[in-house]
Amino acid sequence: MNTTTASALIRAKVDANIFKYIDERLKQAKSVDDDYERLWREIHTLMGAGGKRIRSRIVLLTYQMLGGEDVESIIPIAAAHELLHLGMLIHDDIIDRDYVRYGVKNIAGTYGDIYATTVKNPEHRLHYAQASAILAGDLMLSDAYQLILSANIEPAKIVEVQKIFGNGIFEVIGGELLDTEAVFRGEGAASSEKIALHKTASYTFSLPMLVGACLAGASVAQRMQVTTFAQNLGIAFQLRDDVLGIFGNEDETGKTNTGDIREGKRTYMIEQFYELASDDHKQEFDQFFGKNDISNEQARRVRQLLIASHALEATEQAITRYTQKARATISAMGVEPAYLGELNELIILATERAK
Amino acid sequence: MNTTTASALIRAKVDANIFKYIDERLKQAKSVDDDYERLWREIHTLMGAGGKRIRSRIVLLTYQMLGGEDVESIIPIAAAHELLHLGMLIHDDIIDRDYVRYGVKNIAGTYGDIYATTVKNPEHRLHYAQASAILAGDLMLSDAYQLILSANIEPAKIVEVQKIFGNGIFEVIGGELLDTEAVFRGEGAASSEKIALHKTASYTFSLPMLVGACLAGASVAQRMQVTTFAQNLGIAFQLRDDVLGIFGNEDETGKTNTGDIREGKRTYMIEQFYELASDDHKQEFDQFFGKNDISNEQARRVRQLLIASHALEATEQAITRYTQKARATISAMGVEPAYLGELNELIILATERAK
């Protein structure tokens, strides 16, 4: 069996575990009230609508490549990362005022429709739709912890995993706060690299890799190498995300490619633009960037300016640089040779993806 | 030592544990960024501004009254309930559009001030202030789980406690959803009793009591009695809360007594009003109730109508009824006689409080 087939099989197992869990909650929610069941149905729909399941894959890959042998027993721990991720996305979308995720309406988007008949005032309707999304995100966050508890491993290991999990959440929320404040803080804001480190690298890479390493019984030295690898790959991943946020194909990414422009999100690419662009171009850029009611034509012009200034190119070079740094640590991690191929696939997925 | 002194001592220990934890996070947050530290400072301030610490007290009281003897070791688990509670309040306040809690500005309220210089548009400022509050609530929810992990008990017990904890969170969020939807659902909404059961009884009473019972090694029969006691006392507590939400003294409660009127919150007392009031009074009531820009004079009139219709009286009677039902289960719970006095204090605190 090649690694692609193996990882497809594992993904199917992770998904089966996730949906078994959500379906149990659906039943429990129905016994409370049909309206509570409805919220869980929407969670089910959103979870099924997309997602690369990259975090669960990283947990399992790291576990295996560091010598872990009982994949079955830790599937729920891998799945927990997807619940956490959905919760973070749901809350992130409220903060970013996005209503579409994975090409479908997210919780706030769907509840905007559900409440259309009962809440006539559009402003109030939006508020209540966001309230449902706050609650849905809370459920995912709590149930991520619950899914970890359901793993068939010794309780002492569960406690150890949960501590790593909590530190990952602490990190990602710090990154999320800095990211949000960067939108309006301008010059005084945290650097895009710091944000990428805490918001993405920590939670999408370091967290699942450290959980996998812990479960595999990795040494302290191995865990430190794993962290270095994860941080570099994570920053590359975030830079790719920033590029896709503006240059992505909406049909492929399933999310808007004007949101970051409207919000005026100060990514590394934007920092590069202000380093590299001519004063004329900066002036023109500033007219459109961060403008809430931007036209498609104006968004196109923003993209042209990012290309003309070589800011896009500089970002692509940074992606390559961080990816190379990550690759340089692989031998020191002590990876089982059988998993080098899959690790390479992960690196490519993280840094060269189009969605 | 009498029980009041003992419970004051225990409260001091719970608070010491809570703030030790928050202070550690403060330091970690500072190493991320000063702006992240600021969020934790605001959490610290809000936690210190008030709170009856009723949930932690219930955990410890239940543990002791069912025979538990090592209070020190489970203090962090009691404290975890206060972190969870603060998180739920922070999110609840976003949903209710309240900006004051414990007589001081809550997270969204404080961040409205903090962002005043950088975000000129008041609507955007409010949005970002709420974003900070979403993140602060997420931190409390996750760190409630983390605090449980820090208890000095066997890991298998930690796993058991966390499962109860997760079910409590599942319940309270269901209740919160129904409560929110009841504001605008009108006739089709879930009954106030159902909401009280899931939103308050489950989480303020059943959850901490079941956690305490679990830690004390209570039998299944005892746990069932504990649940019956908790559900009845919890409904009485919620009814008292509803009365205070409209008739409370703002200086004592530390929160607005017009918010529920403005939101048109359909509590048991309001249901009773529609049962008992004359058609003229109902018509007059409907002009004011649920009106966002209500005057103090109109709010006073709402209160007069609730008194004149005997809706307030009927609610007080229901509080008495549920409290008596709770008392009737005490003997079956198998309470250590030394703790009967403190249990009685708890009942009085829950049902006769003025804040």
Interface residues (C-beta under 8 A of the other chain):
Chain A: R25 Q28 A29 V32 D33 D35 Y36 L39 H91 I94 I95 R97 Y115 T118 V119 H124 H127 Y128 A131 S132 I134 L135 G137 D138 L139 L141 S142 D143 Y145 Q146 L149 E154 P155 A156 I158 V159 Q162 K163 G166 I169 F170 E171 I173 G174 G175 E176 L177 L178 T180 E181 V183 F184 R185 G186 A190 K194 H198
Chain B: R25 Q28 A29 V32 D33 D35 Y36 L39 H91 I94 I95 R97 Y115 T118 V119 H124 H127 Y128 A131 S132 I134 L135 G137 D138 L139 L141 S142 D143 Y145 Q146 L149 E154 P155 A156 I158 V159 Q162 K163 G166 I169 F170 E171 I173 G174 G175 E176 L177 L178 T180 E181 V183 F184 R185 G186 A190 K194 H198
